[in-house]
Amino acid sequence: MKTFDIVVLGGGPGGYVAAIKAAQLGAKVALIEKEVVGGICLNHGCIPTKTLLKNAKVYKTIKHASEYGVILGGDVSFDWTQMLKRKDLVVKKLTMGVGGLLKKNGVEVISGLGKVISPTKIEVNGETIETKNLILATGASPIVPPIPGLKEAYEKKVAVTSRELLQIKDAPKKLVIIGGGVIGVEFATIFSSLGSEVTIIEKLDGILPMMDDDIRNQYQKILKREGINIFVNAEVKAVNDHEVTYSFEGKDHKITADTILVSVGMRPNSQGLEVLGLKMDRAAVSTDEHLETSVKGVYAIGDLNGKYMLAHVASAEGLVAAEYIMGKKDAHMRYDRVPNAVYGSPEVASVGLTEKEVKEKGLAYKVSTFPLLASGKALADNEKDGFVKLIVSEKYQEILGAHILSYGASDLIAELGVTMTLEGTAHEIAHTIHPHPTLSEIIMEAAHGAVDKPIHM
């Protein structure tokens, strides 16, 4: 029987990062993965959607080439098959890269479905392997809600989850999206940019419920201006083949679609772990700040613990779990500084508290905003939509929350995350010289506004 210091079950962005870090720290590590390393994020989520979003943005930019003084002859069109091929090439390159990293770091990768027998034994491919520590990184799966007729539509492949939509043979002329969260909004952006008629039906009072209200309200207006139909406080009542019935403003309405995307959330893949007797929070596995479960030596990271279903959080948790197991007892997670991002057009990114959360905590605060319209770089790039919003403490101007609606927002947010980690203030951002002209200046200007007044507004 093979014996390891650590066995990682699941090779997604949490699992493979944990395996590599543990191996770097001197552990004998095995990684069990039933499909391809990289998990949902790399193979069926984050990377494929970002590739298609770029494809769609290039197409949209070329259609508006005359705004940049570029004159094209003839009609501009797109080839969905070629777009999918580019997406697959990007994914293949990255999965091969991850595989190479695992091999280089001495991680033994076992292809197969791992079955947990006990906290120290896992069966895979008819063999049992033993481990001193077990890291569970089994991810999550899309929820298909019990809406009448939806299951039948899913079986007919009329209704799909994000995974199937990434493999669809033709871009739909009409797309209905059930759910206005991150996944729904990103796919709405992709297909709307390619000319599809897109409708989002969201049960809550607005899209992107985790985001700051000012951001999501403005973003919703932008999406509607781009031709995306959005119905909030609306509920899907039934699906009959290509027809969706939903209630809105007290009345039932019907809409037809070539494809229906079901995007209402994810459920942790905790089936098969019952033998461990873990403490659970519904379908999620409960963990402490070190990612250890209620069973000593067993850890749960990523979507499985249900804290934040984000790839970068899974990776951070993988690092913490590996370091803690290998003796770094100060390794722990800080969930109050997790950045979020939505890769639409424009992007949305945030870190820290929303204004609503600051109010609920009873904190004395100040808000400073700065629009892209006042940014030279944004105007040069013809990207005028959006703004940055800083929420700072009233006394010291410490950053409590930062929210950005802008192209490149997902890259800009890191500066604010670092500032918060260092317990920095708006003073320090304002007095950090930012290169000109750059988009990063909007953060500096908002910081000046928090301290006193912005310069260029």
C-alpha positions in Angstrom: 0.0 0.0 0.0 1.3 3.4 -1.0 1.6 5.9 1.8 1.7 9.7 1.6 2.1 12.6 3.9 -0.8 14.4 2.2 -3.4 13.2 -0.3 -5.4 15.9 -2.1 -8.7 14.8 -3.5 -9.5 17.1 -6.5 -7.2 18.9 -8.9 -8.9 22.3 -9.2 -7.3 25.7 -8.4 -7.5 24.8 -4.7 -6.3 21.2 -4.9 -3.4 21.6 -7.3 -2.1 24.7 -5.5 -2.2 22.9 -2.2 -0.4 19.9 -3.6 2.4 22.0 -5.1 2.9 24.1 -2.0 2.9 21.0 0.2 5.5 19.3 -2.0 7.6 22.5 -2.0 7.6 22.3 1.8 8.9 18.7 1.7 5.8 16.6 1.9 5.2 13.4 -0.1 2.0 14.3 -1.9 -0.5 12.5 -4.1 -3.2 14.3 -6.1 -6.3 12.4 -7.2 -8.3 13.9 -10.1 -11.1 12.1 -12.1 -10.9 14.5 -15.1 -8.3 17.0 -16.1 -6.2 19.0 -13.6 -7.3 22.6 -13.3 -10.8 21.8 -12.3 -14.0 23.6 -13.3 -12.3 27.0 -13.3 -9.6 26.2 -15.8 -11.5 23.7 -17.9 -15.1 24.8 -17.8 -15.3 28.2 -16.1 -13.0 31.1 -15.4 -10.5 30.7 -18.2 -12.9 29.6 -21.0 -15.4 32.4 -20.3 -12.6 35.0 -20.1 -11.3 33.8 -23.5 -14.8 34.1 -25.0 -15.3 37.5 -23.4 -12.1 38.7 -25.1 -13.3 37.2 -28.5 -16.6 39.0 -28.1 -14.9 42.3 -27.2 -12.6 42.2 -30.2 -15.6 41.6 -32.4 -17.5 44.5 -30.8 -14.5 46.8 -31.1 -14.0 46.0 -34.8 -17.7 46.7 -35.4 -17.1 50.2 -34.0 -13.7 50.6 -35.7 -14.8 53.9 -37.4 -14.9 55.6 -34.0 -11.1 55.0 -33.9 -10.5 56.3 -37.5 -10.2 52.7 -38.8 -12.2 52.1 -42.0 -13.1 48.5 -42.8 -14.6 47.3 -46.1 -17.6 44.9 -46.1 -19.5 43.4 -43.2 -17.9 42.2 -40.0 -18.8 38.7 -38.9 -17.7 36.1 -36.4 -17.0 32.4 -36.5 -18.3 30.7 -33.4 -16.4 27.5 -34.2 -13.1 29.4 -34.4 -13.9 31.1 -31.1 -14.4 27.8 -29.5 -11.2 26.5 -31.0 -9.2 29.4 -29.5 -10.9 28.8 -26.1 -9.9 25.1 -26.2 -6.3 26.0 -27.2 -6.0 28.4 -24.3 -7.4 25.8 -21.9 -5.2 23.0 -23.2 -2.0 25.1 -22.9 -2.9 26.0 -19.3 -3.8 22.4 -18.2 -0.6 21.1 -19.7 1.2 23.8 -17.7 -0.4 22.8 -14.5 0.4 19.2 -15.2 4.1 20.1 -15.8 4.2 22.1 -12.5 2.8 19.1 -10.5 5.4 16.8 -12.1 8.3 19.2 -11.6 7.4 19.6 -7.9 7.2 15.8 -7.4 3.5 15.5 -6.9 2.2 12.0 -7.9 -0.9 12.6 -9.9 -3.4 9.7 -9.9 -6.1 9.8 -12.6 -9.3 8.3 -11.3 -12.3 8.7 -9.0 -11.2 8.7 -5.4 -13.5 7.1 -2.8 -12.9 8.1 0.8 -12.8 5.1 3.1 -11.6 6.8 6.3 -9.6 9.9 7.2 -6.4 8.1 6.3 -7.5 5.8 3.4 -8.7 6.5 -0.1 -9.6 4.0 -2.8 -8.8 4.8 -6.4 -8.7 2.6 -9.4 -9.3 -0.5 -7.2 -6.3 0.3 -5.0 -6.1 1.7 -1.5 -3.6 4.4 -0.6 -2.9 5.7 2.9 -2.2 9.2 4.0 -1.4 11.1 7.2 -3.4 14.2 6.1 -6.3 14.5 3.7 -7.2 17.7 1.8 -10.7 17.6 0.3 -11.0 19.8 -2.8 -14.0 18.3 -4.6 -15.5 21.6 -5.8 -19.2 22.2 -6.5 -21.8 21.6 -9.2 -24.5 23.9 -10.8 -27.9 23.8 -9.1 -30.8 22.9 -11.3 -33.8 24.2 -9.4 -37.1 22.3 -9.2 -38.9 24.5 -11.7 -41.7 22.6 -13.6 -40.5 21.4 -17.0 -36.8 22.5 -16.4 -35.5 19.0 -15.9 -37.1 17.9 -19.1 -35.7 20.9 -21.0 -32.3 20.1 -19.6 -32.5 16.5 -20.8 -33.4 17.8 -24.3 -30.3 20.2 -24.1 -32.6 23.2 -24.5 -31.7 24.2 -21.0 -28.0 24.1 -20.1 -25.6 25.0 -17.3 -22.5 27.1 -17.9 -20.5 24.0 -18.6 -22.7 22.9 -21.6 -23.0 26.5 -22.9 -19.3 26.6 -23.3 -19.5 23.7 -25.8 -22.7 24.8 -27.7 -22.4 24.3 -31.4 -23.9 27.6 -32.5 -24.3 30.9 -30.7 -28.0 31.2 -29.8 -30.1 33.9 -31.5 -32.2 34.1 -28.3 -30.8 33.4 -24.9 -32.7 33.4 -21.6 -30.7 33.4 -18.5 -32.2 32.3 -15.2 -30.2 34.1 -12.5 -28.4 37.5 -12.5 -25.3 36.5 -10.7 -21.7 36.6 -11.9 -22.0 33.7 -14.3 -25.2 34.9 -15.8 -24.0 38.4 -16.3 -20.7 37.3 -18.0 -22.5 35.0 -20.5 -25.1 37.8 -21.1 -22.1 40.1 -22.1 -20.6 37.4 -24.3 -23.7 36.7 -26.4 -25.1 40.1 -26.4 -21.8 41.4 -27.9 -22.2 38.7 -30.6 -25.7 39.9 -31.5 -27.8 37.5 -29.5 -31.1 38.7 -27.9 -30.4 38.2 -24.2 -32.8 38.2 -21.3 -31.9 37.9 -17.6 -34.6 36.9 -15.1 -33.5 37.5 -11.5 -35.6 36.6 -8.4 -33.9 39.2 -6.2 -34.2 43.0 -6.4 -31.1 43.4 -8.6 -28.3 41.7 -10.4 -25.0 40.9 -8.6 -26.5 40.9 -5.1 -23.0 40.7 -3.4 -21.9 44.0 -4.9 -22.2 47.5 -3.6 -25.6 49.0 -4.5 -24.2 52.0 -6.4 -22.1 49.8 -8.6 -24.7 47.2 -9.4 -27.4 49.8 -10.1 -25.2 51.7 -12.6 -24.0 48.4 -14.1 -27.6 47.3 -14.6 -28.3 50.5 -16.5 -25.2 49.9 -18.8 -26.3 46.4 -19.6 -29.8 47.5 -20.4 -28.3 50.3 -22.7 -26.3 47.5 -24.5 -29.6 45.8 -25.3 -29.8 43.1 -22.6 -33.3 42.7 -21.2 -33.2 42.5 -17.4 -36.2 41.6 -15.2 -35.5 41.7 -11.4 -38.0 40.8 -8.7 -39.1 38.2 -11.3 -39.5 34.5 -10.9 -39.5 31.7 -13.4 -42.6 29.6 -12.9 -42.3 27.0 -15.6 -40.3 25.9 -18.7 -42.0 24.2 -21.6 -39.4 23.1 -24.1 -38.2 26.5 -25.5 -40.8 28.6 -23.7 -40.2 30.2 -20.3 -43.0 31.4 -18.1 -42.1 34.0 -15.5 -43.9 36.3 -13.1 -43.1 40.0 -13.1 -45.0 42.9 -11.6 -47.9 40.7 -10.6 -48.4 39.2 -14.0 -47.3 36.0 -15.8 -45.2 36.5 -19.0 -43.9 34.1 -21.6 -40.7 34.3 -23.6 -39.1 31.9 -26.1 -35.5 31.1 -26.4 -33.1 28.9 -28.5 -31.2 28.2 -25.3 -31.9 28.6 -21.6 -29.0 29.1 -19.3 -29.6 27.9 -15.7 -27.3 30.0 -13.5 -28.8 30.2 -9.9 -25.8 29.0 -7.9 -23.6 26.1 -7.0 -23.9 23.2 -4.5 -20.8 21.8 -2.9 -19.8 18.2 -4.0 -19.9 16.7 -0.6 -21.6 13.4 -1.6 -19.5 10.4 -0.7 -17.9 12.0 2.3 -20.5 10.9 4.7 -18.2 8.1 6.0 -16.0 10.8 7.6 -18.8 12.1 9.9 -17.8 15.8 9.2 -19.6 18.7 10.7 -21.6 20.2 7.9 -23.3 23.5 7.1 -26.1 22.2 4.8 -24.2 20.7 1.8 -20.9 22.5 2.7 -18.2 21.2 5.0 -17.5 23.3 8.0 -13.9 24.4 8.5 -11.8 26.6 10.9 -9.4 29.4 9.9 -6.8 26.8 9.0 -9.2 24.9 6.8 -9.3 21.9 9.1 -12.6 20.2 9.5 -14.2 18.7 12.6 -12.1 15.6 12.0 -8.4 16.1 12.8 -6.1 15.8 9.8 -8.9 16.3 7.3 -9.1 19.7 5.5 -11.7 21.1 3.1 -10.9 23.9 0.7 -12.5 25.7 -2.2 -16.2 25.4 -3.1 -16.6 22.4 -0.8 -16.6 24.6 2.3 -19.0 27.0 0.7 -17.4 30.2 2.2 -16.4 31.9 -1.1 -16.9 30.0 -4.4 -14.1 31.8 -6.1 -11.0 30.2 -7.7 -8.5 32.7 -6.0 -10.0 31.9 -2.6 -9.6 28.2 -3.2 -6.0 28.7 -4.1 -5.4 30.9 -1.0 -7.1 28.2 1.1 -4.9 25.5 -0.5 -1.8 27.5 0.5 -3.0 27.9 4.1 -4.0 24.3 4.5 -0.6 23.0 3.1 1.4 25.4 5.2 -0.6 24.6 8.4 -0.1 20.9 7.9 3.6 21.4 7.3 4.1 23.2 10.6 3.4 26.8 9.9 0.8 27.2 12.6 0.3 30.9 12.0 -1.1 30.2 8.5 -4.8 31.2 8.5 -7.4 32.8 6.2 -8.7 36.3 6.2 -12.1 36.3 4.6 -12.8 40.0 5.2 -10.3 41.0 2.4 -11.4 38.7 -0.4 -11.6 40.5 -3.8 -14.5 39.8 -6.1 -14.6 40.4 -9.9 -17.1 40.3 -12.7 -15.6 40.1 -16.1 -18.2 41.9 -18.1 -17.8 45.0 -20.2 -17.0 47.1 -18.2 -15.7 44.9 -15.4 -16.7 45.1 -11.7 -14.3 44.5 -8.9 -14.5 45.0 -5.1 -12.8 44.3 -1.9 -13.9 44.9 1.7 -17.3 46.1 2.9 -20.1 47.5 0.8 -21.7 50.8 2.0 -24.7 48.9 3.2 -22.5 46.6 5.3 -20.6 49.6 6.8 -24.0 51.2 7.8 -25.1 47.9 9.4 -22.0 47.8 11.5 -22.6 51.3 12.7 -19.2 52.6 11.5 -18.4 56.3 11.0 -17.4 56.5 7.3 -16.9 58.7 4.3 -17.4 57.9 0.6 -15.4 59.3 -2.3 -16.1 58.6 -5.9 -14.3 59.4 -9.2 -15.7 58.9 -12.7 -13.9 57.5 -15.7 -15.2 60.4 -17.7 -12.6 62.5 -15.8 -9.7 60.1 -16.7 -7.5 61.0 -19.7 -6.5 57.4 -20.2 -10.1 56.1 -20.1 -11.1 58.8 -22.7 -8.1 57.9 -24.9 -9.2 54.2 -24.7 -12.8 55.2 -25.5 -13.9 53.6 -22.3 -16.1 56.2 -20.5 -18.4 54.0 -18.5 -17.9 53.6 -14.7 -16.4 55.0 -11.6 -14.4 54.1 -8.5 -15.9 54.3 -5.0 -13.8 54.3 -1.9 -15.3 53.8 1.6 -13.0 55.0 4.3 -13.2 55.4 8.1 -14.1 58.9 9.1 -11.3 59.3 11.7 -8.2 57.9 9.9 -9.4 57.4 6.3 -8.5 53.7 6.6 -9.9 51.7 3.6 -13.1 49.9 4.6 -14.2 49.0 1.1 -13.3 49.7 -2.5 -15.6 49.2 -5.5 -14.7 49.7 -9.1 -16.9 49.7 -12.2 -14.5 50.1 -15.1 -12.6 48.3 -17.9 -9.6 46.7 -16.2 -11.3 46.8 -12.8 -10.1 43.2 -11.9 -6.5 44.3 -12.2 -6.9 47.6 -10.4 -8.5 46.1 -7.3 -5.2 44.5 -6.2 -3.7 47.9 -5.2 -6.6 48.4 -2.8 -6.3 44.9 -1.5 -2.6 45.4 -0.7 -3.5 48.8 1.0 -6.1 47.1 3.2 -3.7 44.2 4.1 -1.1 46.8 5.2 -3.9 48.7 7.1 -3.2 51.7 4.8 -5.2 54.8 4.4 -6.4 57.1 1.6 -3.6 59.5 2.6 -1.0 56.9 1.5 -2.8 56.1 -1.8 -3.2 59.8 -2.5 0.5 60.5 -1.9 1.7 57.5 -3.9 2.8 58.8 -7.3 0.8 57.1 -10.0 2.1 57.1 -13.6 0.3 59.3 -16.1 -1.7 58.7 -18.1 -2.9 55.4 -16.6 -6.2 54.0 -15.4 -4.8 53.6 -11.9 -5.0 57.4 -11.5 -8.7 57.1 -10.8 -7.9 55.3 -7.5 -5.4 58.1 -6.6 -8.0 60.7 -7.4 -10.7 59.0 -5.3 -8.2 58.8 -2.5 -7.6 62.6 -2.8 -11.4 63.0 -2.6 -11.5 60.9 0.6 -8.8 63.1 2.2 -9.9 66.5 0.8 -10.9 67.0 -2.9 -9.8 65.2 -6.1 -7.6 67.2 -8.4 -9.2 66.6 -11.8 -12.8 66.9 -10.9 
